[in-house]
Amino acid sequence: AGLLLSVLVILLLSVLYEVVKMGKAKVLQRVLLAVPPSFSQEALLGPDEGDSGDGHGDSEDSSVQEREAVQGRWFRYHVGQTLLHVVQVVVGYTLMLAVMSYNAWILLGVVAGSAIGYFV
């Protein structure tokens, strides 16, 4: 019963690993859609860098507001990707430790869970 429960838990962890991996890809896709391609890397770094102070009025204010909105979206997505990466690393190392127990049933649980997770 203990071995069966262990294999089931490892199988579910393998499915979780694959789901998190796909979640990271989805977040990256959203980042690419949320940040317009017209914004350069310098625009994401900070609104004050490179300003010459010549004062273009309302168009400059709207540009700064748009830049700040893009920075906020980019930061939220980056934090989400970071958290998903941490979860993926922890689950991945846990699965590696389970496989290193040299138990064939645990190995089969990891392989089956990875297949199921990838399929889902």
Biopython code that builds the backbone (N, CA, C, O; Angstrom):
import numpy as np
from Bio.PDB.StructureBuilder import StructureBuilder

atoms = [
    (1, "ALA", "N", (0.837, -1.199, 0.000)),
    (1, "ALA", "CA", (0.000, 0.000, 0.000)),
    (1, "ALA", "C", (0.873, 1.250, 0.000)),
    (1, "ALA", "O", (0.549, 2.236, -0.663)),
    (2, "GLY", "N", (1.983, 1.212, 0.746)),
    (2, "GLY", "CA", (2.876, 2.365, 0.819)),
    (2, "GLY", "C", (3.553, 2.649, -0.511)),
    (2, "GLY", "O", (3.695, 3.803, -0.915)),
    (3, "LEU", "N", (3.966, 1.589, -1.184)),
    (3, "LEU", "CA", (4.613, 1.766, -2.483)),
    (3, "LEU", "C", (3.615, 2.297, -3.504)),
    (3, "LEU", "O", (3.955, 3.168, -4.305)),
    (4, "LEU", "N", (2.402, 1.788, -3.486)),
    (4, "LEU", "CA", (1.371, 2.259, -4.410)),
    (4, "LEU", "C", (1.066, 3.738, -4.189)),
    (4, "LEU", "O", (0.919, 4.498, -5.146)),
    (5, "LEU", "N", (0.972, 4.137, -2.934)),
    (5, "LEU", "CA", (0.721, 5.543, -2.612)),
    (5, "LEU", "C", (1.904, 6.411, -3.054)),
    (5, "LEU", "O", (1.705, 7.511, -3.571)),
    (6, "SER", "N", (3.125, 5.927, -2.855)),
    (6, "SER", "CA", (4.313, 6.674, -3.276)),
    (6, "SER", "C", (4.335, 6.865, -4.785)),
    (6, "SER", "O", (4.626, 7.958, -5.271)),
    (7, "VAL", "N", (4.032, 5.817, -5.520)),
    (7, "VAL", "CA", (4.016, 5.915, -6.980)),
    (7, "VAL", "C", (2.933, 6.890, -7.425)),
    (7, "VAL", "O", (3.152, 7.665, -8.356)),
    (8, "LEU", "N", (1.774, 6.865, -6.782)),
    (8, "LEU", "CA", (0.692, 7.778, -7.133)),
    (8, "LEU", "C", (1.095, 9.233, -6.869)),
    (8, "LEU", "O", (0.826, 10.108, -7.692)),
    (9, "VAL", "N", (1.737, 9.494, -5.730)),
    (9, "VAL", "CA", (2.168, 10.858, -5.407)),
    (9, "VAL", "C", (3.226, 11.329, -6.410)),
    (9, "VAL", "O", (3.180, 12.470, -6.870)),
    (10, "ILE", "N", (4.169, 10.461, -6.745)),
    (10, "ILE", "CA", (5.201, 10.809, -7.711)),
    (10, "ILE", "C", (4.584, 11.056, -9.085)),
    (10, "ILE", "O", (4.999, 11.971, -9.796)),
    (11, "LEU", "N", (3.607, 10.253, -9.458)),
    (11, "LEU", "CA", (2.908, 10.447, -10.729)),
    (11, "LEU", "C", (2.245, 11.825, -10.762)),
    (11, "LEU", "O", (2.340, 12.540, -11.760)),
    (12, "LEU", "N", (1.577, 12.192, -9.675)),
    (12, "LEU", "CA", (0.918, 13.499, -9.622)),
    (12, "LEU", "C", (1.933, 14.639, -9.628)),
    (12, "LEU", "O", (1.674, 15.686, -10.222)),
    (13, "LEU", "N", (3.082, 14.457, -8.978)),
    (13, "LEU", "CA", (4.123, 15.478, -9.022)),
    (13, "LEU", "C", (4.679, 15.647, -10.432)),
    (13, "LEU", "O", (5.009, 16.758, -10.846)),
    (14, "SER", "N", (4.781, 14.550, -11.160)),
    (14, "SER", "CA", (5.249, 14.629, -12.549)),
    (14, "SER", "C", (4.246, 15.370, -13.423)),
    (14, "SER", "O", (4.632, 16.153, -14.291)),
    (15, "VAL", "N", (2.979, 15.126, -13.196)),
    (15, "VAL", "CA", (1.942, 15.858, -13.928)),
    (15, "VAL", "C", (2.033, 17.348, -13.582)),
    (15, "VAL", "O", (1.942, 18.196, -14.469)),
    (16, "LEU", "N", (2.211, 17.667, -12.299)),
    (16, "LEU", "CA", (2.347, 19.058, -11.871)),
    (16, "LEU", "C", (3.549, 19.722, -12.537)),
    (16, "LEU", "O", (3.471, 20.878, -12.952)),
    (17, "TYR", "N", (4.648, 19.002, -12.637)),
    (17, "TYR", "CA", (5.851, 19.542, -13.277)),
    (17, "TYR", "C", (5.554, 19.948, -14.722)),
    (17, "TYR", "O", (5.942, 21.033, -15.155)),
    (18, "GLU", "N", (4.874, 19.088, -15.457)),
    (18, "GLU", "CA", (4.558, 19.392, -16.849)),
    (18, "GLU", "C", (3.564, 20.543, -16.963)),
    (18, "GLU", "O", (3.673, 21.369, -17.869)),
    (19, "VAL", "N", (2.604, 20.603, -16.056)),
    (19, "VAL", "CA", (1.618, 21.688, -16.080)),
    (19, "VAL", "C", (2.295, 23.021, -15.791)),
    (19, "VAL", "O", (1.993, 24.022, -16.441)),
    (20, "VAL", "N", (3.204, 23.044, -14.827)),
    (20, "VAL", "CA", (3.921, 24.284, -14.506)),
    (20, "VAL", "C", (4.792, 24.705, -15.684)),
    (20, "VAL", "O", (4.894, 25.893, -15.989)),
    (21, "LYS", "N", (5.415, 23.745, -16.341)),
    (21, "LYS", "CA", (6.246, 24.059, -17.501)),
    (21, "LYS", "C", (5.409, 24.719, -18.597)),
    (21, "LYS", "O", (5.848, 25.686, -19.218)),
    (22, "MET", "N", (4.225, 24.206, -18.830)),
    (22, "MET", "CA", (3.348, 24.805, -19.831)),
    (22, "MET", "C", (2.808, 26.155, -19.352)),
    (22, "MET", "O", (2.594, 27.061, -20.157)),
    (23, "GLY", "N", (2.591, 26.285, -18.045)),
    (23, "GLY", "CA", (2.152, 27.566, -17.494)),
    (23, "GLY", "C", (3.177, 28.659, -17.717)),
    (23, "GLY", "O", (2.824, 29.801, -18.013)),
    (24, "LYS", "N", (4.452, 28.310, -17.575)),
    (24, "LYS", "CA", (5.512, 29.284, -17.842)),
    (24, "LYS", "C", (5.485, 29.722, -19.302)),
    (24, "LYS", "O", (5.693, 30.898, -19.599)),
    (25, "ALA", "N", (5.234, 28.801, -20.201)),
    (25, "ALA", "CA", (5.173, 29.142, -21.622)),
    (25, "ALA", "C", (3.986, 30.058, -21.906)),
    (25, "ALA", "O", (4.097, 30.985, -22.708)),
    (26, "LYS", "N", (2.854, 29.805, -21.256)),
    (26, "LYS", "CA", (1.673, 30.654, -21.448)),
    (26, "LYS", "C", (1.928, 32.065, -20.926)),
    (26, "LYS", "O", (1.533, 33.044, -21.559)),
    (27, "VAL", "N", (2.594, 32.171, -19.762)),
    (27, "VAL", "CA", (2.893, 33.493, -19.208)),
    (27, "VAL", "C", (3.850, 34.233, -20.134)),
    (27, "VAL", "O", (3.687, 35.434, -20.352)),
    (28, "LEU", "N", (4.839, 33.542, -20.680)),
    (28, "LEU", "CA", (5.758, 34.184, -21.614)),
    (28, "LEU", "C", (5.012, 34.681, -22.848)),
    (28, "LEU", "O", (5.297, 35.767, -23.353)),
    (29, "GLN", "N", (4.070, 33.899, -23.328)),
    (29, "GLN", "CA", (3.274, 34.314, -24.484)),
    (29, "GLN", "C", (2.469, 35.567, -24.153)),
    (29, "GLN", "O", (2.362, 36.472, -24.980)),
    (30, "ARG", "N", (1.906, 35.623, -22.954)),
    (30, "ARG", "CA", (1.149, 36.812, -22.550)),
    (30, "ARG", "C", (2.044, 38.028, -22.418)),
    (30, "ARG", "O", (1.637, 39.144, -22.741)),
    (31, "VAL", "N", (3.275, 37.813, -21.940)),
    (31, "VAL", "CA", (4.223, 38.922, -21.834)),
    (31, "VAL", "C", (4.491, 39.494, -23.212)),
    (31, "VAL", "O", (4.484, 40.711, -23.397)),
    (32, "LEU", "N", (4.725, 38.627, -24.170)),
    (32, "LEU", "CA", (5.025, 39.100, -25.516)),
    (32, "LEU", "C", (3.839, 39.836, -26.140)),
    (32, "LEU", "O", (4.027, 40.741, -26.952)),
    (33, "LEU", "N", (2.623, 39.450, -25.763)),
    (33, "LEU", "CA", (1.441, 40.143, -26.273)),
    (33, "LEU", "C", (1.158, 41.435, -25.507)),
    (33, "LEU", "O", (0.603, 42.377, -26.073)),
    (34, "ALA", "N", (1.537, 41.490, -24.217)),
    (34, "ALA", "CA", (1.221, 42.647, -23.385)),
    (34, "ALA", "C", (2.178, 43.814, -23.628)),
    (34, "ALA", "O", (1.784, 44.975, -23.524)),
    (35, "VAL", "N", (3.420, 43.508, -23.947)),
    (35, "VAL", "CA", (4.406, 44.563, -24.165)),
    (35, "VAL", "C", (4.494, 44.812, -25.664)),
    (35, "VAL", "O", (4.906, 43.928, -26.414)),
    (36, "PRO", "N", (4.111, 46.006, -26.107)),
    (36, "PRO", "CA", (4.137, 46.277, -27.538)),
    (36, "PRO", "C", (5.564, 46.220, -28.085)),
    (36, "PRO", "O", (6.511, 46.590, -27.391)),
    (37, "PRO", "N", (5.718, 45.757, -29.324)),
    (37, "PRO", "CA", (7.061, 45.655, -29.896)),
    (37, "PRO", "C", (7.711, 46.998, -30.137)),
    (37, "PRO", "O", (8.924, 47.062, -30.339)),
    (38, "SER", "N", (6.929, 48.092, -30.122)),
    (38, "SER", "CA", (7.500, 49.409, -30.364)),
    (38, "SER", "C", (8.312, 49.904, -29.166)),
    (38, "SER", "O", (9.117, 50.826, -29.299)),
    (39, "PHE", "N", (8.102, 49.292, -28.000)),
    (39, "PHE", "CA", (8.849, 49.695, -26.820)),
    (39, "PHE", "C", (10.196, 49.005, -26.819)),
    (39, "PHE", "O", (10.291, 47.787, -26.974)),
    (40, "SER", "N", (11.211, 49.785, -26.645)),
    (40, "SER", "CA", (12.550, 49.213, -26.601)),
    (40, "SER", "C", (12.861, 48.769, -25.180)),
    (40, "SER", "O", (12.071, 48.983, -24.261)),
    (41, "GLN", "N", (14.010, 48.153, -25.016)),
    (41, "GLN", "CA", (14.428, 47.702, -23.693)),
    (41, "GLN", "C", (14.650, 48.901, -22.774)),
    (41, "GLN", "O", (14.407, 48.813, -21.571)),
    (42, "GLU", "N", (15.111, 50.017, -23.332)),
    (42, "GLU", "CA", (15.332, 51.210, -22.517)),
    (42, "GLU", "C", (14.018, 51.746, -21.966)),
    (42, "GLU", "O", (13.986, 52.292, -20.863)),
    (43, "ALA", "N", (12.927, 51.594, -22.727)),
    (43, "ALA", "CA", (11.628, 52.079, -22.261)),
    (43, "ALA", "C", (11.134, 51.264, -21.084)),
    (43, "ALA", "O", (10.407, 51.781, -20.235)),
    (44, "LEU", "N", (11.518, 49.990, -21.018)),
    (44, "LEU", "CA", (11.096, 49.162, -19.895)),
    (44, "LEU", "C", (11.934, 49.428, -18.648)),
    (44, "LEU", "O", (11.489, 49.166, -17.530)),
    (45, "LEU", "N", (13.135, 49.944, -18.835)),
    (45, "LEU", "CA", (14.022, 50.156, -17.695)),
    (45, "LEU", "C", (13.586, 51.323, -16.833)),
    (45, "LEU", "O", (13.594, 51.211, -15.607)),
    (46, "GLY", "N", (13.211, 52.422, -17.426)),
    (46, "GLY", "CA", (12.806, 53.557, -16.607)),
    (46, "GLY", "C", (12.309, 54.707, -17.436)),
    (46, "GLY", "O", (12.787, 54.916, -18.551)),
    (47, "PRO", "N", (11.336, 55.479, -16.910)),
    (47, "PRO", "CA", (10.754, 56.575, -17.680)),
    (47, "PRO", "C", (11.647, 57.801, -17.758)),
    (47, "PRO", "O", (11.473, 58.614, -18.665)),
    (48, "ASP", "N", (12.598, 57.968, -16.841)),
    (48, "ASP", "CA", (13.390, 59.186, -16.792)),
    (48, "ASP", "C", (14.696, 59.089, -17.562)),
    (48, "ASP", "O", (15.349, 60.107, -17.791)),
    (49, "GLU", "N", (15.088, 57.903, -17.961)),
    (49, "GLU", "CA", (16.359, 57.732, -18.654)),
    (49, "GLU", "C", (16.238, 58.240, -20.085)),
    (49, "GLU", "O", (15.323, 57.860, -20.815)),
    (50, "GLY", "N", (17.155, 59.087, -20.470)),
    (50, "GLY", "CA", (17.190, 59.566, -21.841)),
    (50, "GLY", "C", (16.290, 60.757, -22.114)),
    (50, "GLY", "O", (16.224, 61.197, -23.261)),
    (51, "ASP", "N", (15.580, 61.314, -21.109)),
    (51, "ASP", "CA", (14.741, 62.485, -21.325)),
    (51, "ASP", "C", (15.619, 63.724, -21.411)),
    (51, "ASP", "O", (16.504, 63.926, -20.579)),
    (52, "SER", "N", (15.370, 64.553, -22.420)),
    (52, "SER", "CA", (16.183, 65.748, -22.598)),
    (52, "SER", "C", (15.568, 66.969, -21.928)),
    (52, "SER", "O", (16.232, 67.998, -21.799)),
    (53, "GLY", "N", (14.310, 66.874, -21.498)),
    (53, "GLY", "CA", (13.683, 67.973, -20.777)),
    (53, "GLY", "C", (13.199, 69.089, -21.680)),
    (53, "GLY", "O", (13.073, 70.219, -21.208)),
    (54, "ASP", "N", (12.918, 68.838, -22.963)),
    (54, "ASP", "CA", (12.474, 69.895, -23.852)),
    (54, "ASP", "C", (10.981, 70.156, -23.749)),
    (54, "ASP", "O", (10.503, 71.135, -24.322)),
    (55, "GLY", "N", (10.213, 69.312, -23.036)),
    (55, "GLY", "CA", (8.816, 69.584, -22.703)),
    (55, "GLY", "C", (7.887, 69.615, -23.895)),
    (55, "GLY", "O", (7.689, 70.665, -24.505)),
    (56, "HIS", "N", (7.319, 68.476, -24.230)),
    (56, "HIS", "CA", (6.375, 68.396, -25.349)),
    (56, "HIS", "C", (4.928, 68.407, -24.879)),
    (56, "HIS", "O", (4.042, 68.114, -25.681)),
    (57, "GLY", "N", (4.643, 68.728, -23.627)),
    (57, "GLY", "CA", (3.273, 68.894, -23.163)),
    (57, "GLY", "C", (2.540, 67.600, -22.920)),
    (57, "GLY", "O", (3.071, 66.678, -22.302)),
    (58, "ASP", "N", (1.271, 67.530, -23.427)),
    (58, "ASP", "CA", (0.389, 66.397, -23.175)),
    (58, "ASP", "C", (0.883, 65.108, -23.825)),
    (58, "ASP", "O", (0.698, 64.027, -23.267)),
    (59, "SER", "N", (1.501, 65.208, -24.985)),
    (59, "SER", "CA", (1.966, 63.989, -25.652)),
    (59, "SER", "C", (3.058, 63.313, -24.838)),
    (59, "SER", "O", (3.147, 62.086, -24.809)),
    (60, "GLU", "N", (3.889, 64.111, -24.176)),
    (60, "GLU", "CA", (4.944, 63.529, -23.332)),
    (60, "GLU", "C", (4.337, 62.889, -22.091)),
    (60, "GLU", "O", (4.786, 61.824, -21.666)),
    (61, "ASP", "N", (3.311, 63.526, -21.497)),
    (61, "ASP", "CA", (2.650, 62.972, -20.315)),
    (61, "ASP", "C", (1.963, 61.655, -20.650)),
    (61, "ASP", "O", (2.050, 60.704, -19.873)),
    (62, "SER", "N", (1.282, 61.580, -21.791)),
    (62, "SER", "CA", (0.618, 60.329, -22.159)),
    (62, "SER", "C", (1.638, 59.247, -22.468)),
    (62, "SER", "O", (1.408, 58.069, -22.196)),
    (63, "SER", "N", (2.769, 59.654, -23.040)),
    (63, "SER", "CA", (3.822, 58.682, -23.320)),
    (63, "SER", "C", (4.402, 58.117, -22.029)),
    (63, "SER", "O", (4.694, 56.924, -21.941)),
    (64, "VAL", "N", (4.567, 58.974, -21.032)),
    (64, "VAL", "CA", (5.092, 58.526, -19.733)),
    (64, "VAL", "C", (4.083, 57.610, -19.052)),
    (64, "VAL", "O", (4.466, 56.596, -18.469)),
    (65, "GLN", "N", (2.817, 57.950, -19.119)),
    (65, "GLN", "CA", (1.785, 57.107, -18.509)),
    (65, "GLN", "C", (1.712, 55.752, -19.201)),
    (65, "GLN", "O", (1.576, 54.722, -18.540)),
    (66, "GLU", "N", (1.799, 55.748, -20.517)),
    (66, "GLU", "CA", (1.767, 54.483, -21.254)),
    (66, "GLU", "C", (2.987, 53.639, -20.916)),
    (66, "GLU", "O", (2.882, 52.424, -20.753)),
    (67, "ARG", "N", (4.138, 54.281, -20.810)),
    (67, "ARG", "CA", (5.370, 53.574, -20.467)),
    (67, "ARG", "C", (5.269, 52.961, -19.064)),
    (67, "ARG", "O", (5.702, 51.829, -18.850)),
    (68, "GLU", "N", (4.704, 53.696, -18.122)),
    (68, "GLU", "CA", (4.538, 53.180, -16.761)),
    (68, "GLU", "C", (3.566, 52.008, -16.729)),
    (68, "GLU", "O", (3.765, 51.052, -15.979)),
    (69, "ALA", "N", (2.510, 52.080, -17.545)),
    (69, "ALA", "CA", (1.551, 50.968, -17.610)),
    (69, "ALA", "C", (2.214, 49.719, -18.171)),
    (69, "ALA", "O", (1.985, 48.616, -17.675)),
    (70, "VAL", "N", (3.035, 49.886, -19.204)),
    (70, "VAL", "CA", (3.744, 48.749, -19.785)),
    (70, "VAL", "C", (4.722, 48.172, -18.776)),
    (70, "VAL", "O", (4.846, 46.952, -18.664)),
    (71, "GLN", "N", (5.421, 49.036, -18.036)),
    (71, "GLN", "CA", (6.358, 48.560, -17.014)),
    (71, "GLN", "C", (5.635, 47.762, -15.936)),
    (71, "GLN", "O", (6.143, 46.741, -15.472)),
    (72, "GLY", "N", (4.455, 48.222, -15.537)),
    (72, "GLY", "CA", (3.678, 47.511, -14.517)),
    (72, "GLY", "C", (3.240, 46.137, -14.980)),
    (72, "GLY", "O", (3.343, 45.159, -14.239)),
    (73, "ARG", "N", (2.748, 46.066, -16.216)),
    (73, "ARG", "CA", (2.350, 44.758, -16.755)),
    (73, "ARG", "C", (3.545, 43.835, -16.867)),
    (73, "ARG", "O", (3.475, 42.664, -16.495)),
    (74, "TRP", "N", (4.652, 44.371, -17.387)),
    (74, "TRP", "CA", (5.850, 43.558, -17.553)),
    (74, "TRP", "C", (6.323, 43.043, -16.199)),
    (74, "TRP", "O", (6.704, 41.877, -16.094)),
    (75, "PHE", "N", (6.312, 43.872, -15.163)),
    (75, "PHE", "CA", (6.777, 43.460, -13.840)),
    (75, "PHE", "C", (5.893, 42.360, -13.266)),
    (75, "PHE", "O", (6.404, 41.391, -12.704)),
    (76, "ARG", "N", (4.572, 42.496, -13.398)),
    (76, "ARG", "CA", (3.659, 41.469, -12.882)),
    (76, "ARG", "C", (3.894, 40.127, -13.573)),
    (76, "ARG", "O", (3.948, 39.087, -12.917)),
    (77, "TYR", "N", (4.030, 40.156, -14.882)),
    (77, "TYR", "CA", (4.281, 38.906, -15.609)),
    (77, "TYR", "C", (5.638, 38.317, -15.234)),
    (77, "TYR", "O", (5.785, 37.098, -15.145)),
    (78, "HIS", "N", (6.626, 39.180, -15.016)),
    (78, "HIS", "CA", (7.956, 38.689, -14.651)),
    (78, "HIS", "C", (7.936, 38.034, -13.275)),
    (78, "HIS", "O", (8.583, 37.007, -13.071)),
    (79, "VAL", "N", (7.204, 38.613, -12.335)),
    (79, "VAL", "CA", (7.071, 38.009, -11.008)),
    (79, "VAL", "C", (6.351, 36.668, -11.115)),
    (79, "VAL", "O", (6.740, 35.702, -10.458)),
    (80, "GLY", "N", (5.312, 36.603, -11.932)),
    (80, "GLY", "CA", (4.602, 35.338, -12.134)),
    (80, "GLY", "C", (5.496, 34.266, -12.720)),
    (80, "GLY", "O", (5.467, 33.115, -12.284)),
    (81, "GLN", "N", (6.293, 34.643, -13.711)),
    (81, "GLN", "CA", (7.220, 33.677, -14.302)),
    (81, "GLN", "C", (8.260, 33.217, -13.284)),
    (81, "GLN", "O", (8.636, 32.045, -13.265)),
    (82, "THR", "N", (8.717, 34.125, -12.451)),
    (82, "THR", "CA", (9.708, 33.763, -11.435)),
    (82, "THR", "C", (9.134, 32.758, -10.451)),
    (82, "THR", "O", (9.795, 31.778, -10.106)),
    (83, "LEU", "N", (7.922, 32.990, -10.000)),
    (83, "LEU", "CA", (7.292, 32.060, -9.060)),
    (83, "LEU", "C", (7.067, 30.692, -9.700)),
    (83, "LEU", "O", (7.294, 29.664, -9.063)),
    (84, "LEU", "N", (6.626, 30.678, -10.940)),
    (84, "LEU", "CA", (6.443, 29.406, -11.628)),
    (84, "LEU", "C", (7.774, 28.678, -11.812)),
    (84, "LEU", "O", (7.832, 27.451, -11.727)),
    (85, "HIS", "N", (8.830, 29.429, -12.061)),
    (85, "HIS", "CA", (10.146, 28.806, -12.211)),
    (85, "HIS", "C", (10.602, 28.169, -10.902)),
    (85, "HIS", "O", (11.151, 27.067, -10.906)),
    (86, "VAL", "N", (10.378, 28.854, -9.786)),
    (86, "VAL", "CA", (10.761, 28.301, -8.482)),
    (86, "VAL", "C", (9.990, 27.010, -8.213)),
    (86, "VAL", "O", (10.572, 26.027, -7.756)),
    (87, "VAL", "N", (8.693, 27.005, -8.490)),
    (87, "VAL", "CA", (7.891, 25.793, -8.294)),
    (87, "VAL", "C", (8.404, 24.672, -9.190)),
    (87, "VAL", "O", (8.501, 23.525, -8.754)),
    (88, "GLN", "N", (8.731, 24.995, -10.437)),
    (88, "GLN", "CA", (9.220, 23.982, -11.367)),
    (88, "GLN", "C", (10.552, 23.397, -10.893)),
    (88, "GLN", "O", (10.760, 22.187, -10.988)),
    (89, "VAL", "N", (11.445, 24.229, -10.389)),
    (89, "VAL", "CA", (12.740, 23.738, -9.917)),
    (89, "VAL", "C", (12.567, 22.839, -8.693)),
    (89, "VAL", "O", (13.188, 21.780, -8.609)),
    (90, "VAL", "N", (11.732, 23.253, -7.754)),
    (90, "VAL", "CA", (11.523, 22.453, -6.544)),
    (90, "VAL", "C", (10.907, 21.102, -6.885)),
    (90, "VAL", "O", (11.359, 20.070, -6.388)),
    (91, "VAL", "N", (9.890, 21.102, -7.721)),
    (91, "VAL", "CA", (9.247, 19.838, -8.102)),
    (91, "VAL", "C", (10.215, 18.972, -8.914)),
    (91, "VAL", "O", (10.256, 17.754, -8.737)),
    (92, "GLY", "N", (10.985, 19.592, -9.794)),
    (92, "GLY", "CA", (11.937, 18.841, -10.606)),
    (92, "GLY", "C", (13.004, 18.155, -9.757)),
    (92, "GLY", "O", (13.319, 16.987, -9.983)),
    (93, "TYR", "N", (13.560, 18.874, -8.783)),
    (93, "TYR", "CA", (14.567, 18.259, -7.911)),
    (93, "TYR", "C", (13.952, 17.190, -7.009)),
    (93, "TYR", "O", (14.607, 16.199, -6.688)),
    (94, "THR", "N", (12.702, 17.384, -6.602)),
    (94, "THR", "CA", (12.023, 16.359, -5.814)),
    (94, "THR", "C", (11.848, 15.089, -6.634)),
    (94, "THR", "O", (12.060, 13.985, -6.132)),
    (95, "LEU", "N", (11.466, 15.247, -7.886)),
    (95, "LEU", "CA", (11.330, 14.082, -8.765)),
    (95, "LEU", "C", (12.680, 13.408, -9.001)),
    (95, "LEU", "O", (12.766, 12.181, -9.054)),
    (96, "MET", "N", (13.727, 14.211, -9.143)),
    (96, "MET", "CA", (15.048, 13.636, -9.334)),
    (96, "MET", "C", (15.468, 12.808, -8.113)),
    (96, "MET", "O", (16.018, 11.716, -8.249)),
    (97, "LEU", "N", (15.201, 13.345, -6.926)),
    (97, "LEU", "CA", (15.528, 12.592, -5.713)),
    (97, "LEU", "C", (14.732, 11.292, -5.628)),
    (97, "LEU", "O", (15.247, 10.270, -5.173)),
    (98, "ALA", "N", (13.481, 11.335, -6.064)),
    (98, "ALA", "CA", (12.661, 10.120, -6.047)),
    (98, "ALA", "C", (13.217, 9.082, -7.011)),
    (98, "ALA", "O", (13.272, 7.897, -6.682)),
    (99, "VAL", "N", (13.624, 9.513, -8.188)),
    (99, "VAL", "CA", (14.186, 8.577, -9.160)),
    (99, "VAL", "C", (15.515, 8.015, -8.652)),
    (99, "VAL", "O", (15.845, 6.860, -8.922)),
    (100, "MET", "N", (16.264, 8.815, -7.928)),
    (100, "MET", "CA", (17.555, 8.365, -7.419)),
    (100, "MET", "C", (17.409, 7.343, -6.285)),
    (100, "MET", "O", (18.409, 6.862, -5.752)),
    (101, "SER", "N", (16.185, 7.018, -5.924)),
    (101, "SER", "CA", (15.981, 5.930, -4.960)),
    (101, "SER", "C", (16.211, 4.573, -5.637)),
    (101, "SER", "O", (16.226, 3.539, -4.970)),
    (102, "TYR", "N", (16.389, 4.581, -6.952)),
    (102, "TYR", "CA", (16.646, 3.379, -7.755)),
    (102, "TYR", "C", (15.526, 2.353, -7.630)),
    (102, "TYR", "O", (15.769, 1.147, -7.671)),
    (103, "ASN", "N", (14.308, 2.839, -7.479)),
    (103, "ASN", "CA", (13.146, 1.975, -7.451)),
    (103, "ASN", "C", (12.485, 2.046, -8.827)),
    (103, "ASN", "O", (12.113, 3.126, -9.286)),
    (104, "ALA", "N", (12.341, 0.913, -9.472)),
    (104, "ALA", "CA", (11.796, 0.880, -10.833)),
    (104, "ALA", "C", (10.358, 1.373, -10.871)),
    (104, "ALA", "O", (9.958, 2.010, -11.846)),
    (105, "TRP", "N", (9.571, 1.096, -9.841)),
    (105, "TRP", "CA", (8.172, 1.523, -9.820)),
    (105, "TRP", "C", (8.080, 3.045, -9.723)),
    (105, "TRP", "O", (7.222, 3.658, -10.358)),
    (106, "ILE", "N", (8.961, 3.654, -8.932)),
    (106, "ILE", "CA", (8.986, 5.112, -8.823)),
    (106, "ILE", "C", (9.378, 5.719, -10.176)),
    (106, "ILE", "O", (8.786, 6.706, -10.614)),
    (107, "LEU", "N", (10.368, 5.128, -10.826)),
    (107, "LEU", "CA", (10.783, 5.602, -12.146)),
    (107, "LEU", "C", (9.616, 5.514, -13.129)),
    (107, "LEU", "O", (9.380, 6.448, -13.895)),
    (108, "LEU", "N", (8.893, 4.407, -13.113)),
    (108, "LEU", "CA", (7.737, 4.272, -14.000)),
    (108, "LEU", "C", (6.653, 5.300, -13.664)),
    (108, "LEU", "O", (5.968, 5.798, -14.557)),
    (109, "GLY", "N", (6.501, 5.614, -12.376)),
    (109, "GLY", "CA", (5.543, 6.654, -11.977)),
    (109, "GLY", "C", (5.916, 8.015, -12.538)),
    (109, "GLY", "O", (5.046, 8.766, -12.977)),
    (110, "VAL", "N", (7.223, 8.342, -12.526)),
    (110, "VAL", "CA", (7.688, 9.608, -13.085)),
    (110, "VAL", "C", (7.451, 9.637, -14.596)),
    (110, "VAL", "O", (6.961, 10.629, -15.136)),
    (111, "VAL", "N", (7.798, 8.557, -15.261)),
    (111, "VAL", "CA", (7.620, 8.502, -16.718)),
    (111, "VAL", "C", (6.141, 8.597, -17.077)),
    (111, "VAL", "O", (5.772, 9.351, -17.976)),
    (112, "ALA", "N", (5.290, 7.841, -16.386)),
    (112, "ALA", "CA", (3.857, 7.895, -16.682)),
    (112, "ALA", "C", (3.273, 9.265, -16.374)),
    (112, "ALA", "O", (2.447, 9.771, -17.134)),
    (113, "GLY", "N", (3.694, 9.870, -15.267)),
    (113, "GLY", "CA", (3.196, 11.205, -14.929)),
    (113, "GLY", "C", (3.627, 12.252, -15.922)),
    (113, "GLY", "O", (2.855, 13.152, -16.253)),
    (114, "SER", "N", (4.857, 12.148, -16.407)),
    (114, "SER", "CA", (5.330, 13.088, -17.419)),
    (114, "SER", "C", (4.537, 12.931, -18.716)),
    (114, "SER", "O", (4.195, 13.920, -19.365)),
    (115, "ALA", "N", (4.253, 11.706, -19.081)),
    (115, "ALA", "CA", (3.470, 11.465, -20.303)),
    (115, "ALA", "C", (2.057, 12.014, -20.150)),
    (115, "ALA", "O", (1.539, 12.668, -21.055)),
    (116, "ILE", "N", (1.440, 11.750, -19.010)),
    (116, "ILE", "CA", (0.074, 12.247, -18.777)),
    (116, "ILE", "C", (0.064, 13.769, -18.730)),
    (116, "ILE", "O", (-0.804, 14.407, -19.326)),
    (117, "GLY", "N", (1.025, 14.350, -18.024)),
    (117, "GLY", "CA", (1.100, 15.819, -17.930)),
    (117, "GLY", "C", (1.322, 16.469, -19.279)),
    (117, "GLY", "O", (0.716, 17.498, -19.577)),
    (118, "TYR", "N", (2.178, 15.886, -20.096)),
    (118, "TYR", "CA", (2.418, 16.436, -21.425)),
    (118, "TYR", "C", (1.165, 16.305, -22.290)),
    (118, "TYR", "O", (0.840, 17.209, -23.060)),
    (119, "PHE", "N", (0.471, 15.188, -22.163)),
    (119, "PHE", "CA", (-0.742, 14.971, -22.940)),
    (119, "PHE", "C", (-1.811, 15.987, -22.550)),
    (119, "PHE", "O", (-2.489, 16.547, -23.411)),
    (120, "VAL", "N", (-1.954, 16.217, -21.259)),
    (120, "VAL", "CA", (-2.961, 17.185, -20.766)),
    (120, "VAL", "C", (-2.572, 18.580, -21.200)),
    (120, "VAL", "O", (-3.278, 19.541, -20.894)),
]
sb = StructureBuilder()
sb.init_structure("model")
sb.init_model(0)
sb.init_chain("A")
sb.init_seg("    ")
for serial, (resi, resn, name, xyz) in enumerate(atoms, 1):
    if name == "N":
        sb.init_residue(resn, " ", resi, " ")
    sb.init_atom(name, np.array(xyz, "f"), 0.0, 1.0, " ", f" {name:<3s}", serial, name[0])
structure = sb.get_structure()
